Each structure stands twice: as C-alpha cells, then as structure tokens.
Amino acid sequence: MTTRTTRLDRINVQLDAPLRAEVSRFAERIGESVSTFLRQGAAERLERLKRQDLERRLQEAYVAMAAENLATAQDYASADLEGWE
C-alpha cells in the first residue's frame, strides 16, 4: 500500500463564535482536529456541488436533445408502422 503525502496550505478562516464552538465540540467528540473537520467538510461540499453541476448539465443536454430526438422519431414513424396493416 502506498502512502500519499499531500501538502497542506495554511489559511485563515473566520467563523462566528457559536459556530466555532460547535465545530470544536464535534471535532473533539470524533477525535479530529478543527482543521481536519473543516477540511473534510469543505471536500464533501465540493463533491456535492460538482455532482449537482453535473446533474444540471446533463438535464440541460437532455432537454437540448429532446427536439432533435422527437424530429428523428417523427422522420421514422412511417417506417416503424410499415407492415403492420
């Protein structure tokens, strides 16, 4: 098993006091540092936003293709019905 070393950049984050206290309590409860807690939260939010963006783009593509798909289906409608009479 290979170990991947990731370089971590230090940043300053401003949180209001109640949020900071709650983050600290939960991080301590689960045995994580505040930094790890916030880093994982940011990563999870990014994944969720990326998924939402992909779903939005797929939906837009499906809508964009709907007219073309309908036109193609109508072009072949008579061929689909040949021999059924």
C-alpha positions, 0 to 999 in steps of 0.5 A: 500500500502506498502512502500519499503525502499531500501538502497542506496550505495554511489559511485563515478562516473566520467563523462566528463564535457559536459556530466555532464552538460547535465545530470544536465540540464535534471535532473533539467528540470524533477525535479530529482536529478543527482543521481536519473537520473543516477540511473534510467538510469543505471536500464533501461540499465540493463533491456535492456541488460538482455532482449537482453541476453535473446533474444540471448539465446533463438535464440541460443536454437532455432537454437540448436533445429532446427536439432533435430526438422527437424530429428523428422519431417523427422522420421514422414513424412511417417506417416503424408502422410499415407492415403492420396493416 
